[in-house]
């Protein structure tokens, strides 16, 4: 999954960036509201982790502009503004959830998982399709009870396909899930990860739709 981190505090930003990448997320990090607004107008994200006290453009204004464009991207507001009135303003402006600074990293990750799960229309925290199980909280992958070892990017590809069985993903759409702005992307990267997954899982579970992309068949 690809996240946008909007945080002007360098120390906090670097810490959160490292944590999110360790959790298999592709992350773009911007440090002011104007850059956040530009990123959200030009890229697709699975979730935005948004600070409110930002230079150039306040985080609340970024949020309002996002919702005015009818963009339903989940937004988790992370802020030191702990007054109830401030939280109400954020929620009424379109925030999906709040976490207060200084925040516990485990709580932050749990809230991110909950919001992305809700956005995908799922209640179950574990993905399960065709005997495959992915647990985002523990990073455990199994098939028919047998553990499967996946690289971070193999996990990201498989998670995207399992979250929406029957939906064809183009190579570009899968690349969006895998890479942030600063990552180098080789022309055949997605094909390499798909090949690796097929070797581990069986070719029948990830199908190639000629000229369109890849799909995991519906159960």
PERA-V584206 format. One record per run of one state. SS is the DSSP state (helix for helix, strand for strand, loop for the rest). FROM is the first residue (numbers start at 1). LEN is the number of residues. If there is no record, write none. Layout:
SS_FROM_LEN ; SS_FROM_LEN
//
This chain:
loop_1_1 ; strand_2_5 ; loop_7_3 ; helix_10_13 ; loop_23_3 ; strand_26_5 ; loop_31_2 ; helix_33_10 ; loop_43_4 ; strand_47_4 ; loop_51_8 ; helix_59_10 ; loop_69_5 ; strand_74_6 ; loop_80_4 ; helix_84_10 ; loop_94_3 ; strand_97_4 ; loop_101_4 ; helix_105_15 ; loop_120_6 ; strand_126_4 ; loop_130_2 ; strand_132_4 ; loop_136_4 ; strand_140_4 ; loop_144_2 ; strand_146_2 ; loop_148_4 ; helix_152_12 ; loop_164_5 ; strand_169_1 ; loop_170_1 ; helix_171_8 ; loop_179_10 ; helix_189_13 ; loop_202_1 ; helix_203_3 ; loop_206_1 ; strand_207_3 ; loop_210_3 ; strand_213_3 ; loop_216_4
//
